[in-house]
């Protein structure tokens, strides 16, 4: 009798897990997939890309996320675009990252805000149009309303400053990891000023472009889910001595979640000399 009770309990628990998983897929199936990939087939991406993220976030405003490609970028076959979504964020769109064969690898790493328990999804689009998806479930809450920091004025004085960091051993013709650090509060429009107790208007990085000797290696569109002081890691192939250049443009919007009324911001640039 005791064994039957245990088996019944296990069955009920497994059933509840199935129902819970199905419920969490509803936002993707009913809203996000029709919005971003209407009538398109998306395949299992486990052989194309790997998504790395914590199961439970230590800080919901600084959740580390990394997408690693399982194939090299060649002219014949390469990942053209990576789309990152967080299902249950106020704005699910995290960013869209475009790559070229000159990228070497279609890898990207950053820190994001997660506002409630949610799936994070990475969808890779190949140069032939095929789509592949992987997803991870992350337990976090409050990432979009968490304060940026105590000294907002100091953060605004640093706004626009950028820094490159490269592998210590840069090799000619080999994929090289680069890191782009940007000083920007990336305000969501949901954060309360700790002094005035009013919410600050959203102010975030909208577009990023990184080139090497004029050729694009990374182009990105981003939104409020990117953390404050963004830090992006990516790859490029230095085939000779040249100039690495980063350019980003920010924007301010009246609403945290609507992009109907926005004001164009400033454009900032940074260059770095590379010697393989």
ABEGO torsion letter per residue (X at the ends): XAAAAAAAAAAAAAAAAAAAAAAAAAAAAAAAAAAABBGBBBBBAAAABBBBBBABBABAABBBBBBBBABBBBAABBBABBBBBBAABABABABBBBBBAAAGBBBBBBBBBBABBBBBBBBBBBAAGBBBBBBBBBBBBGAAABBAEABAAAAAAABGBBBBBBBABBBBGBBBBBBBBBBBAGBAGABBBAAAGBBBBBBBBABBBBBBGGBBABBBBBBAABBBGBBBBBBBBBABBBBBBBBBBBBBBABAABAABBBBBBBBBBBBBBBX
